[in-house]
Amino acid sequence: MIGGAAALFLLVNGRIMGASGIVGGLVDGSGKSNWRERAAFVAGLVAVPPMLVPLYAEVDTHISQNVFVIVAAGLLVGIGSRLANGCTSGHGVCGISRFSLRGIVATVFYLLAGGMSVLLFKHLLGVI
Amino acid sequence: MRLLFALISGGLFGAGLLVSGMVDTTKVQGWLDVFGAWDPTLAFVLGGAILPMAVAWRFTVGRAPKLGGTFPPKPEPRLGHNLVVGSLLFGAGWGLAGLCPGPALASVSFGGWGGLVFLAAMLAGMAVAPPARRWVDAMAA
């Protein structure tokens, strides 16, 4: 479904389905020229999952209850994905699939950092 | 039409993130927990998304998008410091909370206060990214 969504957005609209790029362009004003298309994508992304939630007995994101952890992580994800010009969907799904060197290298680095982050905060510091 | 298909793509993406478990931070952290109780199942989610996309990219050769315009050109294989620093910061945050931008949006309606705070912090991070980029460029120069 994720790959199908990315393929649809590419073949029909001619756009890369990268979550951080689509939203980031709305936040920092760089995507002003096609903001409606971005907003429509975000609307679908936000509104459709809750329609499917009733199909499950229980849906829990298990997100941390530590506000410092959540804020720090959110800031890192926001700044990092925009500096890198992509996140899991843009670099990982859309980049690797066209054998883009940038997408592959970005994915190696964020997976590496993600693994180190879990090692540090979960096993060494015990905050998550 | 562009808006309709953007809405459909976003909705399908969100549904996929929910069904695949990408919105479950415990599962994501299990996938990144190579040194602990590693859960490799999300590799199939990533692989399962890359495969149809690889077919789609092949299909773009010699064609144009259905609704007009041109397909995005393949970026120059240039690896700047922003790509590396940004990916490291993003990965650190992804591991810390278990949410990346897509799932943060997909789960905001049912993720409780934690999901809302994460999304707000992420959007704030995106807003300060342009000056942060200039700072990183200055440091690297």
Interface residues (C-beta under 8 A of the other chain):
Chain A: M1 I2 G3 G4 A5 A6 A7 L8 F9 L10 L11 V12 N13 G14 R15 I16 M17 A19 S20 V23 G24 V27 D28 S30 R36 E37 R38 A40 F41 V42 A43 G44 L45 V46 A47 V48 P49 P50 L52 V53 V59 D60 T61 H62 I63 S64 Q65 V67 V69 I70 V71 A72 A73 G74 L75 L76 V77 G78 I79 G80 S81 R82 L83 A84 N85 C87 T88 S89 H91 G92 V93 C94 I96 S97 R98 S100 L101 R102 V105 A106 T107 F109 Y110 L111 L112 A113 G114 G115 M116 S117 V118 L119 F121 K122 H123 I128
Chain B: R2 L3 L4 F5 A6 L7 I8 S9 G10 G11 L12 F13 G14 A15 G16 L17 L18 V19 S20 M22 V23 D24 T25 T26 Q29 L32 D33 V34 F35 G36 V45 L46 G48 A49 I50 L51 P52 M53 A54 V55 A56 W57 F59 T60 A64 P65 K66 L67 G68 G69 T70 F71 P72 K74 P75 P77 R78 L79 N82 L83 V84 V85 G86 S87 L88 L89 F90 G91 A92 G93 W94 G95 L96 A97 G98 L99 C100 P101 G102 A104 L105 A106 S107 V108 S109 F110 G111 G112 G114 G115 V117 F118 L119 A120 A121 M122 L123 A124 G125 M126 A127 V128 A129 P130 A132 R133 V136
